[in-house]
Amino acid sequence: MKPKKTNIAPASGRLALLLPGMGAVATTLIAGVEAIRRGLAPPIGSVTQMGRIRLGKRTEGRSPLVKELVPLAALEDVRFGGWDVFPDSAYDSAVHAKVLEPDLLEQLREPLSAVKPMPAVFAPEYVKRLHGTHVKKGKSKLELGEMLRADIRAFMKAEGCERAVMLWCASTEVYIEPSAVHGDLAAFEKALAKSDPAIAPSMIYAWAALKEGVPFANGAPNLTVDVPALQQLAKEQRVPVAGKDFKTGQTLMKTTIAPMLKARMLGLQGWFSTNILGNRDGEVLDDPGSFKTKEVSKLSVLEHILQPKLYPDLYGHFDHKVTIHYYPPRADNKEGWDAIDIVGWLGYPMQIKVNFQCRDSILAAPVALDIALFMDLAARAGMKGIQEWLSFYFKSPMHAEGLYPEHDLFIQQSKLKNTLRHLAGEELITHLGLDYYESEA
């Protein structure tokens, strides 16, 4: 019996994609969408644009595009807006980031120059290596949040948008842990009014978005919506939230290789990871406070995939080291080195070496696009609160209280595809396959 199809509101009208932080990732996303609209480049890396999904049995041959299975917003209907501590247009910021070739940017000069950031909510104590002046002034953090709410309404009116999604693309904030002010919405809003230092700028953006009924996804490892107060607000407003930290380079490799080790019951002695990165993100992460936020995000992956408590002989005592080095000559071309010491049959040692020379924003941009379009889909499908089915895209996936996060890339992909099948009223696929070999007698 086929599952019941979810009632999803149509993706009619324009979608505002609101981006706090219009640096390398955001401008690469905007430029990419503008290039795709004009037929200048294919949407490589985007599941929503190029991915297909199998339906039914393998013998049926049904594999539509994802965007044919579920009603996603069309790229032609997306309008970009955002905030930044620097007043540069998306074009100027993209030129400064040096991610994309000058020839391509020149062809996109007009639409990118038209995207100008609104003044940001910013506090230098949360991102110590940035010193922008294009910032809002308010008597309290609550007042700043109300300013952001007004920005959202004004942008949507000016651009004729019916819906919006907010996607945090700004820098990594210093590490903070949940406290009493994050415990429930009433305490959080009192703390906003008192400008409590436990309320980070990213939380003000999230609060403003949720108050306006706008889905919020967190592309950095900041605490942000991963606190009870804002999750309460999301449920009350019936708005989706997701995060955190775009899964792009080194962690993408970890969530691919570690499941292989566990699947084959190969042991692990140690995993040494180091990165060199020269863009603004690298500069920000050169600060110990911001680095700790990123480090916690990266270190959690292996523990949850390998489950050392269940497999103490294989994974009970491995060493895991993560470092990030700011190296300006590398710019956005991040390089991740991994030295992995594994153990095989009869305790014999082996090694895996990985050198991933990637373009950080080139990997992040299609991830950001997919998250935005899927969050809009979730909102139109009536899905509220944490969207764990989008774990596929995040280093530190949000999850319900009492659950552990699922980091295995292949389990995450199965969860993503089965959620799409569920929304479309198609049968979930278990890959059991025994029925192909059963006797007809």
Rosetta blueprint (number, residue, H / E / L):
1 M L
2 K L
3 P L
4 K L
5 K L
6 T L
7 N L
8 I L
9 A L
10 P L
11 A L
12 S L
13 G L
14 R E
15 L E
16 A E
17 L E
18 L E
19 L E
20 P E
21 G L
22 M L
23 G L
24 A H
25 V H
26 A H
27 T H
28 T H
29 L H
30 I H
31 A H
32 G H
33 V H
34 E H
35 A H
36 I H
37 R H
38 R L
39 G L
40 L L
41 A L
42 P L
43 P L
44 I L
45 G L
46 S L
47 V H
48 T H
49 Q H
50 M H
51 G L
52 R E
53 I L
54 R L
55 L E
56 G L
57 K L
58 R H
59 T H
60 E H
61 G L
62 R E
63 S L
64 P L
65 L E
66 V H
67 K H
68 E H
69 L H
70 V L
71 P L
72 L L
73 A L
74 A L
75 L H
76 E H
77 D H
78 V E
79 R E
80 F E
81 G E
82 G E
83 W E
84 D E
85 V L
86 F L
87 P L
88 D L
89 S L
90 A H
91 Y H
92 D H
93 S H
94 A H
95 V H
96 H H
97 A H
98 K L
99 V L
100 L L
101 E L
102 P H
103 D H
104 L H
105 L H
106 E H
107 Q H
108 L L
109 R H
110 E H
111 P H
112 L H
113 S H
114 A L
115 V L
116 K L
117 P L
118 M E
119 P E
120 A E
121 V L
122 F L
123 A L
124 P L
125 E L
126 Y L
127 V L
128 K L
129 R L
130 L L
131 H L
132 G L
133 T L
134 H L
135 V E
136 K L
137 K L
138 G L
139 K L
140 S L
141 K H
142 L H
143 E H
144 L H
145 G H
146 E H
147 M H
148 L H
149 R H
150 A H
151 D H
152 I H
153 R H
154 A H
155 F H
156 M H
157 K H
158 A H
159 E H
160 G L
161 C E
162 E E
163 R E
164 A E
165 V E
166 M E
167 L E
168 W E
169 C L
170 A L
171 S L
172 T L
173 E L
174 V L
175 Y L
176 I L
177 E L
178 P L
179 S L
180 A H
181 V H
182 H H
183 G L
184 D L
185 L H
186 A H
187 A H
188 F H
189 E H
190 K H
191 A H
192 L H
193 A H
194 K L
195 S L
196 D L
197 P L
198 A L
199 I L
200 A L
201 P H
202 S H
203 M H
204 I H
205 Y H
206 A H
207 W H
208 A H
209 A H
210 L H
211 K H
212 E L
213 G L
214 V L
215 P L
216 F E
217 A E
218 N E
219 G L
220 A L
221 P L
222 N L
223 L L
224 T L
225 V L
226 D L
227 V L
228 P H
229 A H
230 L H
231 Q H
232 Q H
233 L H
234 A H
235 K H
236 E H
237 Q H
238 R L
239 V L
240 P E
241 V E
242 A E
243 G E
244 K L
245 D L
246 F E
247 K L
248 T L
249 G L
250 Q H
251 T H
252 L H
253 M H
254 K H
255 T H
256 T H
257 I H
258 A H
259 P H
260 M H
261 L H
262 K H
263 A H
264 R L
265 M L
266 L L
267 G E
268 L E
269 Q E
270 G E
271 W E
272 F E
273 S E
274 T E
275 N E
276 I E
277 L E
278 G L
279 N L
280 R H
281 D H
282 G H
283 E H
284 V H
285 L H
286 D L
287 D L
288 P H
289 G H
290 S H
291 F H
292 K H
293 T H
294 K H
295 E H
296 V H
297 S H
298 K H
299 L H
300 S H
301 V H
302 L H
303 E H
304 H H
305 I H
306 L H
307 Q L
308 P L
309 K L
310 L L
311 Y L
312 P H
313 D H
314 L H
315 Y H
316 G L
317 H L
318 F L
319 D E
320 H E
321 K E
322 V E
323 T E
324 I E
325 H E
326 Y E
327 Y L
328 P H
329 P H
330 R H
331 A L
332 D L
333 N L
334 K L
335 E E
336 G E
337 W E
338 D E
339 A E
340 I E
341 D E
342 I E
343 V E
344 G L
345 W H
346 L H
347 G H
348 Y L
349 P E
350 M E
351 Q E
352 I E
353 K E
354 V E
355 N E
356 F E
357 Q E
358 C L
359 R L
360 D H
361 S H
362 I H
363 L H
364 A H
365 A H
366 P H
367 V H
368 A H
369 L H
370 D H
371 I H
372 A H
373 L H
374 F H
375 M H
376 D H
377 L H
378 A H
379 A H
380 R H
381 A L
382 G L
383 M L
384 K L
385 G E
386 I E
387 Q L
388 E H
389 W H
390 L H
391 S H
392 F H
393 Y H
394 F E
395 K L
396 S L
397 P L
398 M L
399 H L
400 A L
401 E L
402 G L
403 L L
404 Y L
405 P L
406 E L
407 H L
408 D L
409 L H
410 F H
411 I H
412 Q H
413 Q H
414 S H
415 K H
416 L H
417 K H
418 N H
419 T H
420 L H
421 R H
422 H H
423 L H
424 A H
425 G L
426 E L
427 E L
428 L L
429 I L
430 T L
431 H L
432 L L
433 G L
434 L H
435 D H
436 Y H
437 Y L
438 E L
439 S L
440 E L
441 A L
